[in-house]
Every structure is written in C-alpha cells, then in structure tokens.
C-alpha cells in the first residue's frame, strides 16, 4: 500500500477529525501491521525436499548457518546410515554428517535405480556402481555401508572397508571421469572423488 496515496491520506484525515490524533495514530499502526503481515505471507517459502519430505524454513536456515553454504531449492535424497546424499534420481554427489533427522525414509528408487545393487535400501545409480568398480568387484545384491566405510551383505557382518579398499594394490589408479545427463563424476585414483552438474559441485 502506498502511504502517500490520496485514499490513505483522506481516511487518516477523517479519522483525525472524528477521534483526534489517537484514533488517527491507531489507524496508521494497524495499517503498518497489516502491510507487514501481508508481505510476510507473500514471502516465498523455501522448497527443499529430502527423501520426499519438505524441510522447514527454520531447519534450512539452521543447516545453511551450520555448514556455511547456500542450499538450492530442489529435491534430494539422504542416507542417514553413512551420510551419502545427492539430487533425487541421481548418484551420490557428496557426504554430510550421518544420523541427521532429515526428511523421510530413504526410498529404494531415490537414485533411479536400474543396477540391482542396493546399499542401505537405495538402489545405486549407474555412476555409483561405476565408481565402486574402480576399487572392487561389484555384484548385484543388497548391502549395507556405515559412516566410516565398513560394508557387508544386508543382515550380515562387515566384510571390508571402502576407505581401505581405495588404497589396496588391486585398486585401479589414475584420474577418471564418467558423465551423464545428471553431471560428471570422477576421481584422481587415490580416493578423491568429485561431482559437478554445472550448478553445484561436491568433492570428498
């Protein structure tokens, strides 16, 4: 509302004539409050979804302050067991602390799937599988991976550690990259991994 509009000034003048300065001031205060509330109501809310559930604006703000980053609105998946995360329908693009109470349960199709390789219930994206084949043989099946890299068959004990596997003599070495419509994933052959989709980038 334009405070200098003729309608506003006319109303203010009539109220001053009827009830004096007190009534005119009260009208002005109410008008200011109405406009402020209207502006707040029209302010766009953040639209960040994790595992299908919208994250509140307060939680988004808390994450941005804690990690000193700006989160882009969008739909993401997050694996609470090991901290892996990515854009919905895409591969792992980075890691945040494990165990955070963010979003809903991790869905099997969070990364689109199509590989038959499941980790903590999520069917891996082809780029995820390709990255793993750089350090070990990968077979279709159901596995678990924890926050320090220990892994095993679903329901079974640990049989190895991914971090240690990256430094095994049999692991492939040398820089590598793989690209798709989702972006480019790659590494230096020494355990460093990165992802870039042209708008955001992550690295280990």
Secondary structure, DSSP 8 states (H G I E B T S, - for coil): --TT-HHHHHHHHHHHHHHHHHHHHHHHHHHHHHHHHHHHHHS----EEETTEE--HHHHHHHHHHHT----SEEEEE-TTT-EEEETTS---EE--TT---SS---TTTT---SSEEETTEE--HHHHHHHHTTS---SEEEEE-TTSEEEETTS---EEHHHHTTSTTS--S-EEEEETTEEEEE-SSS-EEEE-SS-EEE-
